């Protein structure tokens, strides 16, 4: 007796087609093409989650560097001074201070000097 996979296969196909909703042309309609598109999208999403962390770190460093332009310190000198004085603030918090609370940030810069 042979086993027919009608309902199981239909469910699998519907799941992939639903995941490909919004894709252009046949990528959202044909199963074979949609499956490839969904696989690639998953790979790009995974890679993007790793990239986001790097991009935010770069942004924070750029913001700190821009804020430190008015002082006579460079970014690298500032970070070195923070480390030697055992001030453990990460770049995210430092950039937040520089952008939204500049008075506090410049007091910190004066303290580090």
Rosetta blueprint (number, residue, H / E / L):
1 X L
2 X L
3 X L
4 X L
5 X L
6 X H
7 X H
8 X H
9 X H
10 X H
11 X H
12 X H
13 X H
14 X H
15 X H
16 X H
17 X H
18 X H
19 X H
20 X L
21 X L
22 X L
23 X L
24 X L
25 X H
26 X H
27 X H
28 X H
29 X L
30 X L
31 X H
32 X H
33 X H
34 X H
35 X H
36 X H
37 X H
38 X H
39 X H
40 X H
41 X H
42 X H
43 X H
44 X H
45 X H
46 X H
47 X H
48 X H
49 X H
50 X H
51 X H
52 X H
53 X H
54 X H
55 X H
56 X H
57 X H
58 X H
59 X H
60 X H
61 X H
62 X H
63 X H
64 X H
65 X H
66 X H
67 X H
68 X H
69 X L
70 X L
71 X L
72 X L
73 X L
74 X L
75 X H
76 X H
77 X H
78 X H
79 X H
80 X H
81 X H
82 X H
83 X H
84 X H
85 X L
86 X L
87 X L
88 X L
89 X L
90 X L
91 X H
92 X H
93 X H
94 X H
95 X H
96 X H
97 X H
98 X H
99 X H
100 X H
101 X L
102 X H
103 X H
104 X H
105 X H
106 X H
107 X H
108 X H
109 X H
110 X H
111 X H
112 X H
113 X L
